[in-house]
Amino acid sequence: MALKISNTWKGRKKAAGAAPTVREYEKRFNAADGGPAEDGPSNHKDFNNLYYDLVTDFYEYGWGKSFHFAPRVPGESFEASLTRHEHFLALALGLKPGMVVADFGSGIGGSLLEIARFSGAKIVGINSNAYQLERARQLAEETELAHLAEFLHCDFLEVDAPDGSFDAAYSIEATCCAPDKISIYGEVFRVLKPGALFAAYEYCMTDRFDPQDPHHLKIKADIQLGGGLLVIDDPETIDDALTSVGFEVLETRDLALQTGPSIPWYEPLAGSGLSVASFRSSRVGRWVTRNTLRVLEGLRIAPRGTVRVAETLDLCAVAMAEAGRLGIFTPMYFIHARKPA
């Protein structure tokens, strides 16, 4: 991992190490009072790029190519649960060959490519982060799915596409990076054709979250800091934003609330794990990674600041696992909406 991260920074303007970028990120974000500083980043695009320049390789190392959560049924692998979660969105949208579909906040393209493969639809990934797009294009070529994948390098609040460009749109735990829901949902609405569907998995605090509870506030602050989030909304705010921009809401529900036997979405963050992927994301695996990086950074094999990035992500992972256990946060508030014809 350390060599991979070292190669990532080599030749870029941050080649002196991650430390300057970590300092800049932390300067722009203050979790001490439960959220961003009052004079926080005025430009969310720069803020998001700063965050994802730091964490993308850590995400891929610890989680895989699809950066999201999913509950599992007994006997189901971690990777299979992520794929099933992606197929669920494709089926909800009725994706099929010939459709052109927008993926808002497409990351390195893992989910995009799986949905394209499963549905046969052409998926257009919208992402402002140049490094993630470079990796996504590489993966599209490696998987021989480049003919079903296209990528737009732009802010997802200002998509470089005309009104009514897409047959459907989705987002997987990415619209939470927008500064407010009306702005992002309004842009989704704009680029959809009349009658087209939108589906997403959204981060939100549940009705169990108590804004007067210091423990709850600390958990939320740690998720925001480690997750690069300016805000985490509640279900009512999300639902209201959808209708405010003109969507017809078909369904909203928390998919973390499973019926029947289920392994919770946060288990990979809390459990010891049996597979390589789940071990890396587990508490023990993160401890091993963090301490290995500490040695390698001391030897100047890993760039300066690498350990600090790992510690920040670990803070977020611990907070998410606790938030999931308490039921005060969900990363999979499912929204399904239609733009009126």
Disulfide bonds with the S-S distance in Angstrom:
none
